[in-house]
Amino acid sequence: MRKDIIIIDDDRDLCTLLQESLLQENICADISCNGFDGIKSVKDKEYQLVVLDVMMPGISGFEVLERIRDMSNVPILMLTAKDDSTSKVKGLRAGADDYLTKPFEMEEFFARVLSLIRRYTRLNNMASKAILKYGDLRIDLESGIVELSGEELKLSAKEYDVLIYLAKNQGKILTKKQIYENVWNEEYVYDDDNIMAVISRLRKKIERTAENSYIQTVRGLGYRFNKEL
């Protein structure tokens, strides 16, 4: 089955090289050499991955990332010539799924691209199912019933919504801004106490042992639903 991705990078030679190489993996890559065209392309077409350069004229990769995240949960692999933790953290906080520093080996690029596409496909398939299961945790999306080891849990509406959002994005780091805007449906105004309180209550209800940790804290970034479950 053919996979469609987009490469947003002002280095046309690199884009062409990657495009031709990806075809050998049955991956069709569109190219946008500036951020504005890339945003329009993501809006107009469904992709399974966005490969996005940080340093571009006109509009930076970080700005493009934020605009894409406002309309899509498509995986985003950031490319940058900057090998520093500040840029990496900034990208991940804004919603990037992975990071690759230029210059890179083609084998590593392929591995990251294929991994992100597989995860996205799996999560989309999971999201279309009526019942989600993670270890001893069972979520019935139609009835709204959540069970742990066969026992029904009493969750508040907000606890349930946070759980669903985290679970459907299993394995992905979600910032507090992403959680707030997708669950509360309001602009994020650094209401961290509210988010932390809901997650704290939710953890007490769904995590009864240290080995049964569904919601992981990623220090300095946000939260992640355990992908090993």
N, C-alpha and C positions, 0 to 999 in steps of 0.2 A: 504493500500500500504506500502510495507516494505521500511524502511529508512536505509541508510548505512552511518555510521560515522567511524572515526578512533580515537583511544585514543593513544597518544604518551606520555609515562610516564615510568620511570624506576622502579616504584613501581608495580611489577607484581601482588601482592596480591590485591592492590587497583584496578588495571585494570580488574582483573578477577571478582571482586565484581561488578564493574560498568557494565561490559559486561553482566553478568548474570541478573542484575537488569534491564538493558535496553531492554533485550529481552521481558520482560513483557509489554513493551510499543511498541512492534513490531519494535524495532530499533536494527539492527545488527551492532555490534561494532567490528572492527578489532583492534588488539593490536600491537603496536611497542614499544619495551622497550628501544630503543635508537633513537636519532634524525636522524641519517643517514638513517636507515631503514624506518623511518616515512616519510622522504622526498621522498624516492623512491616509497613508497606505494601511496602517494598523486599524484605523477607523473604518475603512472601506472593505477590508478583506480579513478573513479569519486565518490567523497563523498559529502554528504550534510552538513557535519560538521567535524571540527577537534577539538578535545579536547587535549590541549597541556600543558604539565608541564614546568615550567620555569627552575627549577634546575635539570639538568641531566648531567651525566658524558660525556666527549668527546666533545659534542657540546651543547651549552645552548639552552633553549627554544626560546630565543630572536633571535638567529641565525637561528634556524629552521623556525621561524615565517617569517623572512625576505626572506628566500629562497622559502617558499611556496607562499608568496605574489608575488614573481617574476613570478610565473607561474599560479596562480589561485586566484580567488576571493571568494573561499569557506569560509564560516564563521569559525572563530577561537575563541574558548573559552579557555582562559588561566587559568591554575591552578597554584597556588603558595602558599608556606608556609609563604611568606613575606607579612605582612599586613601593607604596607606602600605606600604612594601616588607616590613615585618616580618610583617604579616598575610598578605600574598601568599606569602611564602616559607614561612610556617608551614602554610598550606593546601596548597601544592604538595608539601611534604615529607610531609604526612600522606596524600597520595594524590589530591588534586584534579587535574583535567585542565586546567581553565581558570579564569579569574578575571574578574569584571566588577564595576566599582564603581558603586554607586548615586549619583545618578540616571544612567540610561543611555538611549541612543537605541534605540527599538524595532528599527530596522534592524540595529544592531550585535548586539542580543540574538538576533534571528533568525539572523543569519549564524553566530554562535558555536554556537547550538543545532544548526543543520543540519550544520555542520562536524563537531561531535562525534558526532552520530548516524551520519553517513556513515562516519567512521573506525571507529566501533564495529562497524557492520554489515560493513565490509570486513575487519576483523580477525577477526570471528567466522567469516566465510566462509573466510578463509585458514586459520584454526585447524582447520577441518573437513577440509581437504585433506590427502592423504597426503604430498605433496611441497611444500616451501616453497622458493621461489627468490628471491634478492636479488642482482642483478648476477651476479657470477661464483660466488656461493655457492649451493650446492644442498643441502637437508636432506631426507632421506628419513625420514619419521617412523615408517614401518613397520619398516624394516630398521635404523634408527639410524645410517645412513651419512651422513657429511657430506663434501662434495667442494668444492674450490676450483679453478676452471678445469679441472675434470675429474679432478683428483688427489684421492684419498681422504685425509682428514686423520685423524690418530690423536688423539682427544680422550679425556680421562679422563671418568668418569661425571659428575663434578661440573661439568667444563667444558661437557659436552654439555647438562646440565640448565640451566645458566645461559644458554647460547646459545639454547636453545629458549624459555626464559621471556622473554628480551629480544626475540627475533625475533617471537614471537606478539603482543608488545605494541609493535610497530614504531611509532616516532614519539612514544611516550609516555614522559615522564620517570618513571623508577622509582627510588625511594629505596633506600638500602642495606638499610633495615629491610624493605621489600617484597621485595627480592631474597632476603634471608636467610630470611625466614619462608616464602616460597613455594618456594624451592629446597632449603633445609636442613630445612624442616618443623619448625623449633624456634623458641622465643621468641627474639626479637632481643635480644642482650646486648652491643651495640656491638662485635661481632666484625668490625670493619672490615678488619683485616689479612687475614683469611681471604678475604673477598670480593674485596678488591683484588688479592690474589695470584692467585686463580682468573681474574679478568678480565684481569690482566696476561699470564698464560700463554695465555689464549684469544686475546687480541689478536695475540700473536706468531705464532699459527698461522693466523689467518684474515685478517690485514691485512698484505699484503706491500708495499704502496706507500702513500704519504701520501694519494693520491687515492682509495684503496680503504678508507676508514675506516668500518667497520660499527658499532663501538661508540663513542659519543661521551660524553665526560664533561661533565656540566652542573654547573659549579662551584657548590658549596654545596648542591646538591640531590641528585645521584645520577648515573644513567647513562640513555642513550637509544639505542635501535637506530635507525640512520639511516633516516629515512622517505623520503629521496630515492632510495634504491636500489630 
